[in-house]
Amino acid sequence: MTTTPTVDRATAVAARATELSKIYGQGETQVVALDRVSVDFRQAEFTAIMGPSGSGKSTLMHCVAGLDTFSSGSVRIGETELGSLKDKQLTKLRRDKIGFIFQAFNLLPTLTALENITLPMDIAGRKPDKQWLDDVIRMVGLSDRLSHRPSQLSGGQQQRVAVARALASRPDIIFGDEPTGNLDSRSGAEVLGFLRNSVRELGQTVVMVTHDPVAAAYADRVVFLADGRIVDEMYRPTAETVLDFMRQFPGGGNTSGSGARPQTPEFDAKGRTS
Amino acid sequence: MFRTALRNVLAHKARLLMTVLAVMLGVAFVSGTLVFTNTISDAFQKSSAKGFDHVDVAVQPKYQDSEGDKLGRTPELTRAMLDKSADVPGAASAIGVVQGFTAIADKDGKLIGGGFRSEAANYWDAKDPRYPLTDGTAPHGRDQVAIDAETAKRAGYKVGDTVRISVDGPVLTPTVSGVFTTDDGNVAAGGSLALFDTATAQQLFGKPGTYDEIDVAARPGTSQSALRAQLDRALPEGLTETTTGKKLADDQAEMIASSMSSMKQGLLVFAGIALFVGTFIIANTFTMLVAQRTKELALLRAVGASRRQVTRSVLIEAFVVGLIAAVTGLVAGAGIGAGLRSLIGSFGATVPDGPLVITPGTVLAALAVGILVTMLAAWLPGRRAAKIPPVAAMSSLHAKATTKSLVLRNTLGALFSAAGIAVVLAATTMNSSDGQGPMGLGAVLLIIGVFILTPLLSRPLIAAAAPVLRAFGVSGKLARQNSVRNPRRTAATASALMIGLTLITGMTVLAGSLQHSIDRMASAAIKADYVVSMANGNELSPDVGRTLEETAGVTASSPLRNAPARIDRETEYLTGVDGGTIGKLTDLTVDDGSFKVGGTQVVVDEDTATSHGWRVGSDFTAGYEDGRKERLTVAGVYEGNEMIRGIMLDNATLSPHQTDPADMQIMVKTADGASAATKDKLEKALGSNPAVRVQSKKDISNEIARSFTLVLNMLYGLLAMAVIVAVLGVINTLAMSVFERSQEIGMLRAIGLDRKSVKRMVRLESLVISLFGGVLGVGLGVFFGWAAGQLLGTKMPTYELVLPWTRMGIFLLLAAAVGVLAALWPARRAARLNMLAAIKSE
């Protein structure tokens, strides 16, 4: 692939990381979170990033989404190279080109559901596209909950508001950080269904970090990370194939030379990546 | 538990910083006041005690009380008494003391020291032990004066120089015969002292051949009390009083202590206000800390800590915070005490030298105030902490502070406010002395009521600001919503600012209205162009009046001469005026009869007439100073005011009965009216005497305005501390809010709110809270100012409410500035927040 844009939607790249490295600390205490990772996220594709705790999957997403800085390599969102951007420009890029769904604290408690959905456009000072907004709200089934505040909504409903917010501004790409992590399986399935529909029917690009094979099965493609490197990828995954693959994982291991990392994925250093 | 509490203090030291600062400022104010007043009073006492070194026993005249128609009088201390005193066996020597006032001009013709501490005395004999000469010789005759070394140094006078001085109006120009040092307390406090020889002093101060006091020194071996007993036997009975030097020094010390103590109390009131405002911050901080630690505290409860232990752990935290604040505050207070001393020194007030006095009482007071205030303010949050159920530890939900209904609170607040308003309104209908108590009570009730109601008031008042905030887009909208999100916290923060601004506005409204009314009073009834008086309020020699009368351009003038008299077995003060001209100089409304002053005809004001039951034509007997009596007739009754009131009679009738006639002031009407040229002419005619003031109505207005401005500025300075503490409160609340909302802010940053907008959001929130407090404060202040004015208005017919719109605007701007300033640091923190750390779930 060259970096020249193509008109062909099937192969056009929404975001691309090239030789991306992220290193914390120096000398003895140095930790390599991402080790020369190169990956493309194609338009209208639903990608799941998987890996054990500490594999660098969240770091990868944060770097590609312009939330975190990286040590070397390059990241492009569409035509924009992120490495050269100042904080202000990065903020603007996130506001205009990227949608976000987090695991928790997605919504402002003081705003109604509708106000939360239009928040990115309010920040940009843009008027939302009324027709599109209505479509999105109808799709996530929130039409009768728009004037409610987050505290009056269930966890699943809150996350649907977050999905609607991410979709409403028609971003180039949506990033989800364990978007179903705090939900029960039924609500989780709903949210994932909306994300998949937005890709299939609206041509939205979605990248999601998850550790749940069932969630990953909604994606078109799964990218597996371990010790800061991409170790494999899988197209048209199912929960079983993903689970099978996960079982073969060495479970983090000390292969990357960053010896400070503990063995058990579940008890990995919580503060840095989730 | 103690260890847990201590660890908590250490863990939250940044968040407790503002609390510590707030308490520290209050404690510093308290201990600064104590250190300052103790130091000053100690220094004054020491220096004044030194002034009594040469006095073993002082003989003073004993005032003879008024009786019937006979006016009380002070007997004279004669040369014979002095000789008798010197002759008692225990006396080594006796000095006849003559005292008076002498203003000294510096080389530019300006009065040294404003005139209020310009004293004069006699130099006794050839060598006066009280005043050792450092240069030159003792003064002799009318053409010589000795001045104290400090004054000589300040004005640059040397022996042989000619100085311009004035005792009671006319200018004298003696030469400096000598310069002396003295332990005199007045000189130590920055005053000037001029010495004349005894005969000159007696003549200048109108006491020929007599003394004000006889100071007797004891022979070695004779005690002060023994000498006193001897003197009591030797001197004519009933006419003199004797006091030992020790008693004089003690009395003086007590007087200084009591005058310092009223100053101390005044300052402590303001320190108390600052501390009171501080309690809001302490309570807020601990409430927020408890809310943030809900899980932690629930865990403690779950593992077996009792409610009381949880409360105690919060209180121990408060104790540690209070202790740290109290100790630092005490140190700062000692610094303030020392600083204040040099500060008032730089304003020209001289304070005798002395060590900085930090008494154990000061230390105890500082520690007690700091610790108690903090613990008291933390008590409620501590109890709330104890109410957290152990199950909260298990809850995976982000625990929220309980949002109890505000119904009870609002009802209570409404009751308090209504009661407060009712009592204040009731008080405004009473007369000024009866109404003060109810007024104060009502004010306190209303402030408490409004404070309880602030959470309720915050919504509509802040909603009113919405249109303005909308202009700031998302930042404005979020700021508005954040500010009403926790009404209790917003209320406590705004209330802290409200208190300071209420007092400042109230004082400003009252002072402005008072100034206006006094101004009107001063000029309303006066037709004269100029009023001539002594700069320090002393009496003028009649020569001044005569000089003015003869000055070209003066069309009418009249001295106002005060004299006591016995009327109806009471002492009344008569006002002697020039009956021929007074009608042209004043414009008093005559209610009854005619304004005729001359011979035995007098005019009296309504109040005096009513109290004596006089009407036009009534006769009464006046017993004068010289013991003579005269029948006077009421010719007219006029409407008096603060400046002119009482019984007015002709000087021609009054003066023959006075031993030493002197004028309080002289009213002057000129052909050309008040102008710079006229004033210049009058001043020149009086010998350009710095001790004499020639004031037009406008000058009087300006002087009234100046004194009001001075008092107001002092009050502003004192209340500034309360405002500074309130600023710390706003900073504190914002910083904690930013901390609590870090996840939200992180999310906002992630979805595209830039740093500038985050900053603006915090700043606007701060602005909204501060202006809310400002509006409440200015509103309450105007109400209290109006109410207090109504009360005072009953005494002053010219009183009228004057609203200082410009100042009120400035106060609101000040509130806004407080908001912007307080947000600087929290806004920076919010903008610099680590987005990733913030959005990561637990």
Interface residues (C-beta under 8 A of the other chain):
Chain A: H62 L67 D68 D87 K88 T91 K92 R94 R95 D96 I98 G99 F100 F102 Q103 A104 F105 N106 L108 P109 T110 L111 L119 P120 D122 I123 A124 G125 R165 D177 E178 G181 N182 G271 S274
Chain B: G473 V474 K477 L478 Q481 N482 R485 Q743 E744 G746 M747 L748 R749 A750 I751 G752 L753 D754 R755 K756 S757 M835 L836 A837 I839 K840 S841
